[in-house]
Amino acid sequence: MSLMPIVMIHVRGQYKMLCNYISMIGQEHRDYHGHRIFYTNIEKNEYTIKKESKLIPGLKPSQWQLLKPKMRLQKLYEANYLRQIIRSHQKLLAFQDEFTRVISPFMSILVVSNIVFFVLCLYQMVTGSAHISLLRYLKFVGVFLAIMLEFFLICCNSSEVGDECNDMMVSAIKQCGYEKCIAYQTRRDLCVLLSRVQRPNHLKFNQGTIVLSRILFLKVAKLTYSFVNFMRFNTSKGKI
């Protein structure tokens, strides 16, 4: 499970690069030399340079004759550019789904075992503190804190990275120049993409039965505390 933070950091880096391309929507794309470029593959940062067309001497075309081909070209490029962004986003989602599918058999065992360890350690700390030595008590405290940190940082907090990636995409879409897009279809597709990334993007396992998040960590902590209180109450009641 220690592989999960590494994978999610890699995913976050891919989302950051994708957000950089999203922020360029509605703008003219140019290279470092100021030449107009058209991206052909944003995943590999490949593009072509558009050469400025030269006017024929003695010919004075109207403004509309100059503008119409550029508008048509810009519409086609906007659609293709957004299509590349959507395709890259779908690949990232597919990678996350494949990753969760691979580790899904271990996740149920991990969550259940962590809950059991939480209960056992906390129960010993609460009810058995008067009957065990200080060294053994500190050992239980150390094990309890170590398991809590492992479950929170490696599992729950790593899953939050995926949700933060969606927040980054929402921010990038809202800050891009979508209102400058010529094609109505491009603006509509961008709205569809926005609606998709506004959903939670936590790691899900066992068909959504287990959703790793900070909320899950709080629920597990609350369940552990309630169960220990229940056992403590039954123990004290039995002594009476």
C-alpha positions in Angstrom: 0.0 0.0 0.0 3.0 2.3 0.3 2.9 2.5 -3.5 -0.3 4.5 -3.3 1.2 7.9 -2.4 3.8 7.6 -5.2 1.2 6.7 -7.8 -1.1 9.6 -6.7 1.8 12.1 -6.8 2.5 11.0 -10.4 -1.2 11.4 -11.2 -1.2 14.9 -9.6 1.8 15.9 -11.8 -0.1 14.7 -14.9 -3.2 16.8 -13.9 -1.0 19.9 -13.4 0.3 19.6 -16.9 -3.2 19.1 -18.2 -4.4 22.2 -16.3 -1.7 24.2 -18.0 -3.1 23.3 -21.4 -6.6 24.0 -20.2 -5.6 27.5 -19.1 -4.5 28.2 -22.7 -8.0 27.7 -24.1 -9.2 30.8 -25.9 -5.7 32.1 -26.5 -3.4 32.2 -29.5 -0.7 29.6 -28.9 2.8 30.8 -29.6 6.3 29.4 -29.0 9.2 31.1 -27.4 10.1 32.9 -30.6 6.6 34.3 -30.9 5.5 32.1 -33.9 1.9 30.9 -34.0 1.7 27.2 -33.2 -0.9 24.5 -33.3 -0.7 21.6 -30.8 -1.0 18.2 -32.5 -0.2 16.1 -29.3 -0.4 17.8 -25.9 0.7 14.6 -24.2 4.1 14.8 -25.9 4.1 18.6 -26.3 4.2 18.3 -30.1 3.0 21.2 -32.3 3.4 22.6 -35.8 4.4 26.2 -36.6 2.0 28.1 -38.8 3.8 30.2 -41.4 2.4 33.7 -42.0 0.8 33.9 -45.4 2.2 36.5 -47.8 -0.1 38.8 -49.8 0.2 38.8 -53.5 1.6 42.2 -54.7 -1.1 44.5 -56.1 -4.0 42.5 -54.6 -6.0 44.1 -51.9 -8.3 41.5 -50.3 -11.2 42.7 -48.2 -11.1 42.3 -44.4 -13.7 39.6 -44.6 -11.7 37.6 -47.1 -8.8 37.6 -44.7 -10.8 36.9 -41.6 -13.0 34.1 -42.9 -10.3 31.4 -43.5 -8.7 32.3 -40.1 -12.0 31.8 -38.3 -12.6 28.5 -40.0 -9.1 27.3 -39.1 -9.5 28.6 -35.5 -12.8 26.7 -35.1 -11.2 23.4 -36.3 -8.2 23.9 -34.1 -10.3 24.8 -31.0 -12.3 21.6 -31.5 -9.2 19.5 -32.0 -7.4 21.1 -29.0 -10.2 20.5 -26.6 -10.6 16.9 -28.0 -7.0 16.3 -27.0 -7.6 17.6 -23.5 -10.7 15.5 -23.0 -8.8 12.4 -24.3 -5.9 13.0 -21.9 -8.4 13.4 -19.0 -10.1 10.1 -20.0 -6.7 8.4 -20.0 -6.0 9.6 -16.5 -9.4 8.4 -15.3 -8.8 5.0 -16.9 -5.4 4.8 -15.2 -7.0 5.5 -11.8 -9.7 2.9 -12.4 -7.1 0.3 -13.4 -5.0 1.1 -10.3 -8.0 0.8 -8.0 -9.0 -2.5 -9.7 -5.5 -4.0 -9.1 -5.3 -3.1 -5.4 -9.0 -3.6 -4.7 -8.7 -7.1 -3.2 -6.2 -5.9 -0.6 -8.1 -2.7 0.3 -11.0 -4.4 2.1 -8.6 -6.4 4.2 -6.6 -3.3 5.0 -9.6 -1.3 6.1 -11.0 -4.1 8.2 -7.6 -4.9 9.8 -7.0 -1.2 10.6 -10.4 -1.0 12.4 -9.6 -4.1 14.4 -6.2 -2.8 15.4 -7.7 0.6 16.3 -10.3 -1.2 18.6 -7.8 -3.5 20.3 -5.2 -0.8 20.9 -7.7 1.8 22.2 -9.5 -0.8 24.3 -6.2 -1.8 26.0 -5.3 1.9 26.5 -8.6 2.8 28.1 -9.5 -0.3 30.1 -6.2 -2.0 30.8 -4.1 1.0 31.8 -4.3 0.1 35.5 -3.2 -3.5 35.0 -0.2 -3.1 32.6 3.2 -1.6 33.1 4.1 1.9 31.8 6.4 0.5 29.2 3.7 -1.8 27.8 1.2 1.1 27.9 3.5 3.3 25.9 4.0 0.5 23.4 0.2 0.4 22.9 0.1 4.1 22.4 2.9 4.0 19.9 1.3 1.2 17.9 -2.0 3.0 17.9 -0.6 6.3 16.7 1.5 4.5 14.0 -1.5 2.6 12.6 -3.6 5.8 12.6 -0.8 7.7 10.7 -0.4 4.9 8.3 -4.2 4.7 7.5 -4.5 8.5 7.3 -1.4 9.4 5.3 -1.0 6.4 3.0 -4.7 5.6 2.3 -7.1 8.4 3.1 -4.9 11.4 2.4 -3.5 9.9 -0.8 -7.0 9.5 -2.1 -7.7 13.2 -1.4 -5.1 14.0 -4.0 -7.4 12.7 -6.7 -10.2 15.0 -5.5 -7.8 18.0 -5.3 -6.9 17.3 -9.0 -10.5 17.8 -9.9 -10.5 21.1 -8.0 -7.4 22.2 -10.0 -9.2 21.4 -13.3 -12.3 23.3 -12.2 -10.1 26.3 -11.3 -8.3 26.1 -14.7 -11.5 25.9 -16.7 -13.0 28.9 -14.9 -9.8 31.0 -15.4 -9.3 30.1 -19.1 -10.5 32.3 -21.9 -13.5 30.1 -22.8 -15.6 33.2 -23.7 -13.1 33.9 -26.5 -13.7 30.6 -28.2 -15.3 31.1 -31.6 -17.1 27.8 -31.9 -20.3 27.3 -29.8 -19.6 23.5 -29.8 -16.3 24.1 -28.1 -17.9 26.2 -25.3 -20.6 23.5 -24.8 -18.0 20.7 -24.6 -16.1 22.7 -22.1 -19.2 23.0 -20.0 -19.7 19.2 -20.1 -16.1 18.7 -19.0 -16.6 21.2 -16.2 -19.7 19.3 -15.0 -17.6 16.1 -14.9 -14.7 17.4 -12.9 -17.0 19.0 -10.3 -17.8 15.5 -9.0 -15.7 13.9 -6.2 -12.7 12.0 -7.5 -11.7 9.9 -4.5 -10.4 6.4 -4.9 -13.3 3.9 -4.8 -13.0 0.1 -4.2 -15.4 -2.8 -4.4 -17.9 -1.0 -6.6 -18.0 2.1 -4.5 -18.4 0.3 -1.1 -15.2 1.7 0.1 -14.4 5.4 -0.7 -11.0 6.5 0.8 -11.2 10.0 2.1 -10.7 12.0 5.2 -14.3 11.6 6.0 -13.8 7.8 6.0 -11.0 8.3 8.5 -13.3 10.3 10.8 -16.0 7.6 10.5 -13.5 4.9 11.4 -12.3 6.9 14.4 -15.9 7.5 15.5 -16.8 3.8 15.1 -13.7 2.8 17.1 -14.5 5.2 19.9 -18.2 4.1 20.1 -17.3 0.4 20.1 -14.7 0.8 22.9 -17.2 2.8 25.0 -19.8 0.1 24.4 -17.3 -2.6 25.5 -16.2 -0.6 28.5 -19.8 0.0 29.6 -20.6 -3.8 29.3 -17.4 -4.6 31.3 -18.3 -2.2 34.1 -21.9 -3.4 34.1 -20.8 -7.0 34.4 -18.7 -6.2 37.5 -21.7 -4.7 39.2 
